[in-house]
Amino acid sequence: MKLPSLKIGDLEAKVPIIQGGMGVGISMSGLASAVANAGGIGVISGLHLSLSDPKWGPNIRKGNIEALRHEIRRARELSPKGIIGVNILVAVTEYEDLVATAVEEGADLIISGAGLPLSLPEFVKGTHTKAVPIVSSARGAATICKSWIQKHNYIPDAIIVEGPKAGGHLGFKLEELANMDNYKLEDIVPQVIETVKPFEEQYGKKIPIIAAGGIFDGKDIAKFIKLGASGVQMATRFVATYECDAAMEFKQAYINAKKEDVVIIKSPEGMPGRAIRNQFLIDVENNAKKPDMCRYNCLKTCDPKKAPYCISQALINAQKGNLDEGFAFCGENVYRVDKIVHVDELISELVREAEENLQ
C-alpha cells in the first residue's frame, strides 16, 4: 500500500514526514532543505540561531532575527519547491518577533511548543503560513482550539502530538516520565483525533494530527497512519545524516550512544529533557558546574541566579562539536542509530518500510 501524502491546508508533502526542529543550530537550512527536497517537510529551529555564527554580532536579539531571516532565505534557495517550516519555542524571549519574521519571510508553517502558543494565529491569519501547535495531551489540544476560536476565530492548521519518548524539552512532568506506560503516544493520538472532531465540523476544515516522539522506523510510521494520524514528526534519525547542520562529533555521539546513556535531565529553563549522559551532565549532577553570568536572557522560564549552567551555551558548544562543555539532546531510541546516511537515503528507507507495513 502506498504511503499517503500529508496535506496541511493547501500544502501537500509527498512524504508524510515532518523533520523535527532541533536547536541550537542542529536543524538549520542545510538539513531542512534536504528533507524538503526529498519530499518531506523540512524544519529550521529558530532557537538562538545567531549563536552558531559570530558574524551576527553581540546583539543576540537582533542577531537571532537576522539569522532566522538568512536561514529561511537560504533554505528557499536550496529547495525552491519544497515545504519549509520553522520551529519557534513559546518560551523564547523574542517569540513574537521571531514568529513575525518567519511569516514575513514566507515560511510555509510555524510549529510552536514549550508552552501554549496562544498568540500564534494573530501572526498567520490572512497569510500563506500555517499555524501548528505541539501538544502532549487531548486536553492541551482542546485548550488551544478553544482559546484560538475565542480570541482569533481560528483553529490549528495541524496539530503535532508529542509523546514522552521525544528528545529535548518535554511536555511531561518528571513523575509522568517515570511512568511512561501511562502516557503512550499510541493512546494519546486517537484521543486527540477524537477531541478535534467537533472543531473540524464547526469550521468545515481538516486538522491533520501528526504523531511525534520516539518514532524510529517505517514500521512506527505505518502504525500511526493506521491509528488515524496524517503523518509523523521525526528528529533523532535526521541528526545522523550528512546534511544535518551539527558537527560530526555531535552526530558521532548519537552513533556511540548506548541505551543506558539516555537520561532525563532537569533543564535550567524548568522543563525536563531527554539527553545523552556525558561528563558534562555528570558534572552537573555532582554540582561541579558553577553558575555563569547570563549573557543572553534568552528563555522566559530560566532563572540565571539558580541555573547551574547556561543551557544555550551548552547546546551551541555541543553543536560545534565541543561535548566536553555541552551535551546532546536526543530521543528515547537514539541507541538504535548505527550509521550516518544521506537524507534522501533515509527517507527512501522509511517510505519503503512504512509501505511494507501498511499492507
Disulfide bonds with the S-S distance in Angstrom:
none
